[in-house]
Amino acid sequence: MDVREEYWKVLVDTDSEVHKGVQKVSAQLVETQLPGDENAELRKVLTPNYPPGCKRILISDDYYPALGKPHVVLETAAISKITSSGIQVASGWNSRGGDHPAQEHSLDIIVLATGFTAMQFLSPMKIEVEGAESLTQRWKDGAYAYKGMTVPDLPNFAIMYGPNTNLGHNSIILMIEAQAAYINRLIKAVCTNHSGGPGAYLRLSPKASITKAWNSKLQTSLAKSTLASDQCSSWYKSADGVITTNWSENVVAYQQEVSTLDWHDYNLEGPGAAELQAKRQWKWQRVQEETQPWTFSLSGLSSIGLILAAAAGAAWMSGHRARMSPLF
């Protein structure tokens, strides 16, 4: 938890020692794991042209070495078509023959891994919003939700792993568990505030002004991150440059954000509405999984050292040589 949370600095502070350290370590590992003049062009192709943190940071001890094996070919040319015996590519470059004309690779198996529509939340479900407008239409310029969970004019609706709650540095389970605690309290409020008649239950939805202010603050923070860099092209960002997938801070900050339910942020109608408004807030203690309070932060250099030490320890325990590669 400590190591992964520290990686968040890579995303938000391009001048930090963590950011520079990850970039330096990655460059050094490409050199040491793919050495020699014969791998010079391969090293160049594998060196990102975008800042660390733009895409998900992964740790691997066999990614670079695997691409240097004699039976592995990294093909960068565009695919022209799938044939009965393999894949035909246009002219381009690959790690076996260098620059090449259009050619066909004979293959036994093709694994198609082209990603997914990350910004089309809840697709292909159609959810209607008051005024005969669907949620898909409401989100046509980018999905948004209050604290990533509730939507204005959509009473008693909540989504998990919704807009701007994805991570590039830590486990998404930590976010989902925090959302579960928040949503459970919304459910409790509805279940305990009804008069027994048909439709006589509490209706709650976040205020549009509160949601807009929350999302505006979030987007301002994200605009300073490497995710918004002009060099960064990823599924985190729409064609218009709006980031609707990722959270803008570390996990602990989100856990703290959703450990309070302020009823003044919601439009409340029906049984129990006045009582909840009078109570103002429900608060609870978040689950703390880090080893130290986050009022203290590791220095950049010690963070990189901790990251590599943890990687080396894991590799030693599994009987492998420690050659951990931060891939960004």
JOSULLIN-V52768 format. One record per backbone hydrogen bond with DSSP energy under -1.0 kcal/mol. NH is the residue of the N-H (numbers start at 1). CO is the residue of the C=O. If there is no record, write none. Layout:
# JOSULLIN-V52768
[[NH,CO] [NH,CO]]
This chain:
# JOSULLIN-V52768
[[5,1] [6,2] [7,3] [8,5] [9,6] [10,7] [11,8] [12,8] [13,9] [16,13] [20,16] [21,17] [22,18] [23,19] [24,20] [25,21] [26,22] [27,23] [28,24] [29,25] [30,26] [31,27] [32,28] [33,29] [34,30] [39,36] [40,37] [43,39] [44,40] [45,41] [46,42] [54,51] [57,168] [58,327] [60,325] [66,62] [67,63] [69,66] [72,69] [76,93] [80,88] [81,88] [83,86] [87,105] [88,81] [89,103] [90,78] [92,100] [94,98] [95,74] [98,94] [100,92] [103,89] [105,87] [107,85] [118,116] [120,117] [121,119] [123,120] [125,122] [129,133] [130,153] [133,129] [135,127] [138,134] [139,135] [140,137] [142,139] [146,150] [148,145] [149,146] [150,146] [154,151] [156,204] [157,154] [159,149] [164,244] [165,162] [166,245] [176,172] [177,173] [178,174] [179,175] [180,176] [181,177] [182,178] [183,179] [184,180] [186,182] [187,183] [188,184] [189,185] [190,186] [191,187] [192,188] [195,200] [200,197] [201,199] [202,193] [203,269] [205,267] [207,265] [211,207] [212,208] [213,209] [214,210] [215,211] [216,212] [217,213] [218,214] [219,215] [220,216] [221,217] [222,218] [223,219] [224,221] [225,222] [226,11] [228,225] [229,226] [232,229] [237,234] [238,242] [241,238] [247,166] [254,250] [255,251] [256,252] [257,253] [258,254] [259,256] [261,282] [263,280] [265,262] [266,263] [267,205] [269,203] [273,270] [276,272] [277,273] [278,274] [279,275] [280,276] [281,279] [282,261] [284,259] [296,293] [303,299] [304,300] [305,301] [306,302] [307,303] [308,304] [309,305] [310,306] [311,307] [312,308] [313,309] [314,310] [315,311] [316,312] [317,313] [318,314] [319,316] [320,315] [325,60] [327,58]]
